[in-house]
Amino acid sequence: MLESTMQDFPLTIGMIFRHGRSVYANSEVVTFEGETSRRSTYAEVADRVEQLAAALDRLGVGPGTRVGTFCWNNQEHLEAYLAIPSMGAVLHTLNIRLFPELLTYVINHAADEVVIVDDSLVPLLAKVAPDLETVKTFVVTGTGDAGALAEATDAQIVGYEDLLAAETPGFDWPDVEEHSAAAMCYTSGTTGNPKGVVYSHRSTWLHSFAVTAANSLAITEADRILPIVPMFHANAWGLPYAGWLVGADFLMPGRFLQAEPLMKFIAQERPTFSGAVPTIWADVLRYSEDNPIDLSSFRMIVCGGSAVPRSLMEAFESRHGVRIVQAWGMTETSPLAAVAHPPRGVEWGTAEEMDWRSRTGRVYGGVELRIVDDEGTPLPWDDEAVGEIEVRGPWITASYYRDPAPEKFDDGWLRTGDVGQVSPDGYVQITDRAKDVIKSGGEWISSVELEGLLMAHPDVVEASVVGVPDDKWGERPLACVVLKAGSDVGAVGLCEFLGGSVARWQLPERWSFIDEVPKTSVGKFDKKVLRARHAAGDLDVQTIG
């Protein structure tokens, strides 16, 4: 075998950190505080990153030590993103919206020894502190009261700024092996306990390059990134590392995630790029109906986490001139796996272009994808065959942390649990989650398609469709709908609205009008809650012929 002459240089987060610090020293990190913002340059942030690493080292954090973060999207969280992996420790981003028992589970399962927590989140963490088995130190950011933690635990409690003040920049960074653990994130636990995914330095480095590539999200130094997606959700879709790598400005919204403060922050700082789940943008769209907003600074908004309704994309484009691009991935895929850019030759602003953008996404270079039938036999990419989507690649997990879960892996492929079809040129269309697809009389009904069509109705705020038992057909769709205040549209009217787009046998007979669709901890529709409420008789269900 002829060997190359290339250097065997480790691909690490430390390399990303050094590059951003030295090349983009004047780029900004801005954190919103409700009315005003505080701001620092990359150079200033980098000094604090070194101080944080030195402080954690004094607390006993070393190679492989898990350090949890229980934080909003702010400068301190970004500092932790950079410092912890670069010193050889493991960043564990904690979901601030988990139920207490699940939060306790993931901290204990990961064996976190230090947890960095924002002062405003101290009361939430204090609820579980007595049950945490491995945490030795809590580091509290901000100047708020940490008394609730002190009452709940015997662990050491220190102030973030006090720790940094005791150190000076110039930390002696260790050499880190590129295949070692850099960060870990747990799935949201919609079925059973959350599962841990451990990212390597190498996988994170490669994923960061993928995010900046022109045919994915094309992030550059010219961008001002507004990461609304929580930094505990799949490493904020890779935006912190990708943005630092290319010197983009970061606009951190903190805890101000409602439409009104977000619009204030956007007006002040003029972001060019943002990412969030569809429910956030739907909230912004509703807010814009009664309030003037200016989104003209955006070149792109990436949206994912669940299917993006076509009506949402069309409304943002027609009313605000903003291009929403759909992307697909999961915690297990770091998360970028597919991006819905139209193919070349498709004219901008046409219905055909929107057809392509409404698909789940085109499989991205670095990810291999296939669909398989119930026996695991690969199916063709003909845009007709439907099967479970499986993926593999250098930023796809090969296992779960301390949980073999063999049912989730198929001879080197990750079974995603998503069902869909693929066009000959690699455009994926997810039709449902395997556990959510409605099997009616031997035929499949896509709950995702029905939801997207329902949310295109001008009087519908939210809609979620679940399968419920039916004596004749096995399962039938139940449509759970949130209407705008004052709307008098009913089940019959909505059925007529759907009738022009789907076959008659797919139309729901069962309808429930609710105040809000329940959400998971990452903002997705929580269908298991709706199914449970239906089974318990807690939904007011109307049946039409």
ZIKAWO-V644226 format. One line per field, one symbol per residue. ss: DSSP state (2 for helix, 1 for strand, 0 for the rest). phi: phi as a letter, one per 40 degrees, with the letter a starting at -180 (. if undefined). burial: I if it has 24 or more other C-alpha atoms within 12 Angstrom, else O. A space follows every 10 residues. Layout:
ss=???
phi=???
burial=???
This chain:
ss=0000000000 0022222222 2220000111 1100001111 1222222222 2222222200 0000011111 0010222222 2222220001 1110000002 2222222222 0001111122 2222222220 0000001111 1000002222 2200011112 2222200000 0000000000 1111110000 0000011111 2222222222 2200000000 0001111000 0002222022 2222220011 1101000022 2222222220 0011110222 2222222200 0000000001 1110000002 2222222222 0001111110 2220011110 0000000000 2222222000 1110001111 1100000100 0000001111 1110000001 0010022211 0011111111 1100001111 1110000111 0011102222 2222000001 1111111111 0001111111 1110000000 2222222220 0002220001 1110000010 0000102222 2222200000 11100
phi=.cccbccccc cbcdcccccc cccbdccbbb bcbhbbbbba cdcccccccc cccccccccg cadgccbcbb accacccccc dccccccgcb cbcbccbccd cccddccccc gcbbbcbcdc bddccccbdc cccbcbabbb cgbccbdccd ccacccbbcd ccccccbbch cccccbcccc cbaaabccgc bgcdbcbbcc cccccccccc cccccbbfcb cccbcbccdc ccbfffggcd cccccbgccb bccfccbcdc ccccccccbf cbaaaacdcc cccccccccb bcbbbcccca bcbagadccd cccccccccb gbccbcbbia dcbgbcbabc ccccgcccgc ccccdccccc icdcdhbbba bbcccgcdbc cbgbcbaccb baicbbcbab cfacfdccbb fgbcccgcba bbcdbgccbc cacdcbccbb fgbcbccccc cccccccccc caabbbcbca ccbgaacbcb bbccdgcbcb ccccccccdc bbcdcccccb bbbbcaccbc cbgccccccc ccccccgcbc bbbbc
burial=OOOOOOOOOO IIIIIIIIII IOOIIOIIII IIIOOOIOII IIIIIIIIII IIIIIIIOIO IIIIIIIIII IIIIIIIIII IIIIIIIIII IIIIIIIIOI IIIIIIIIII IIIIIIIIII IIIIIIOIIO OIOIIIIIII IIOOOIOIII OOIOIOIIII OOIIOOOOOO IOIOOIIIII IIIIIIIIIO OOOIIIIIII IIIIIIIIII IIOOIIIIII IOIIIIIIII IIIIIIIIII IIIIIIIIII IIIIIIIOII IIIIIIOOII IIIIIIIIII IIIIIIOOOO OOIIIOIIII IIIIIIIIII IIIIIIIOOI OIIIIIIIII IIIIIIIIII IIOOOOOOOO OOIIIIIIII IIIIIIIIII IIOOOOOOIO IOOOIIIIII IIIIIIIIII IOOOOOOIII OOIIIIIIII IIIOOIIIII IIIIOIIIII OOOIIIIIII IIIIIIIOOI IIIIIIIIOO OOOOIIIIII IIIOOOOOOI IOOIIOIIOO OOOOOIIIII IIIIOOIIII IIIIIIIIII IOOIOOOOIO IOOOO
